[in-house]
Amino acid sequence: GNIYWTDHGFNLIEVARLNGSFRYVVISQGLEQPRSVTVHPEKGYLFWTEWGQTPCIGRAHLDGSEKVVLVSLGIAWPNGISIDYEENKLYWCDARTDKIERIDLESGGNREIVLSGSNVDMFSVAVFGAYIYWSDR
């Protein structure tokens, strides 16, 4: 198995084997402030959230190729990101808009607000079955 992570200091997304071997940079170009990553091994996708001048939700293949921006409007500080494998939905939380939203992970369409709070400062989100879990700071 592999583990993916973001490096805020160098604006990179990296991968390595679980034992730390075969470490390499997956994406180094076009990232400003990557925050969180999640992967869909079956579909071969890597997703990430990004702050910076142009906050967005991005997708690429696990090797970093074919990067696309799935969401770039109506987000500010997208933090945590999670996949609902059964429904093929991608969830994220935004610390500035105080929302958890979701989209179809293939097309990026059918954007929906799942939860909207006030002054919640959402930090991470996880989806399992019919449940959504989140943390705030």
Secondary structure, DSSP 8 states (H G I E B T S, - for coil): -EEEEEETTTTEEEEEETTS-S-EEEE-SS-SSEEEEEEETTTTEEEEEE-SSS-EEEEEETTS-S-EEEE-SS-S-EEEEEEETTTTEEEEEETTTTEEEEEETTT--S-EEEEE-SS--EEEEEEETTEEEEEE-
